[in-house]
Amino acid sequence: MSYFITPDRAGSSQGPIIIAGKQEEDIPRFVGFHAHARGQLLGASTGLLTVGTERGQWVVPAIHAVWIPPHHEHSLRSHGPYFGWSVYVAEPECAALPTFPCTLRSSGLLREAVNRAASWKGDELNLVQERIARVILDEIASLPHENLGLPLPRDARLLRIAQAFADNLLDERKAEEWADWAGIPARTMTRKFVVETGFTFTEWRQRARLMRALELLAAGEAVTTIALDVGYNNISAFIAMFRRVFGVTPTRYFETSIL
């Protein structure tokens, strides 16, 4: 991996309002839970990165980015070859930015501005650089949010169910069976799952499978193998569901390379 941002600069809110850099991964890599004094925007040019927080997981495929506010613990995992970028935002500048982790659909303007900012040296910005930095902040504040996260429920019983299913995506137990296993009334489970994650249990389970499918795609696995690994016996059904959620087929998903 090559980092063009030193840890001491990324971890401090002192210095310029933004610090930008690029990362390159030739092999999968995992960075455990940690936090920064600065907010962080992570974007992907090629490959896939998974960002974990206490509330769930977000995937960072090309043309998307994940925003992590200051002091939010998060983990990072790349899947196969990965090339991406990061922008660290000084804490005072984060007041107008999202206060919770989220996925954004990045723009060409944002990517070009970050590409320019990644070449800057020193701890002070000139007037031109200051204007570009403000463009980056405006883009983070205004870009549309994308629903690429897998939120985790807060209720301990629901969390136990979610974690057990995530550990075995082939588990076909019905919602009522999961509820009985976790010691929670089925109706309560159904209601609370929607309240705490925004998805029904069926939708959440489907989403967990698709998030894992993205990771396997990034690692170079064949579509047929992925479909079986995430619980689809019908390959056509898997492709249709993937296209419905992401707008393209699995084989087309990583064809676009940006930045």
PEBELVEN-V638997 format. One record per helix or strand of 3 or more residues. SS is the DSSP state (H for helix, E for strand). FROM is the first residue (numbers start at 1). LEN is the number of residues. If there is no record, write none. Layout:
# PEBELVEN-V638997
ss:SS from:FROM len:LEN
ss:SS from:FROM len:LEN
This chain:
# PEBELVEN-V638997
ss:H from:7 len:5
ss:E from:18 len:8
ss:E from:30 len:5
ss:E from:39 len:15
ss:E from:56 len:5
ss:E from:64 len:5
ss:E from:74 len:16
ss:H from:91 len:6
ss:E from:102 len:4
ss:H from:108 len:10
ss:H from:127 len:16
ss:E from:149 len:3
ss:H from:156 len:12
ss:H from:175 len:8
ss:H from:186 len:12
ss:H from:201 len:18
ss:H from:223 len:7
ss:H from:235 len:12
ss:H from:250 len:3
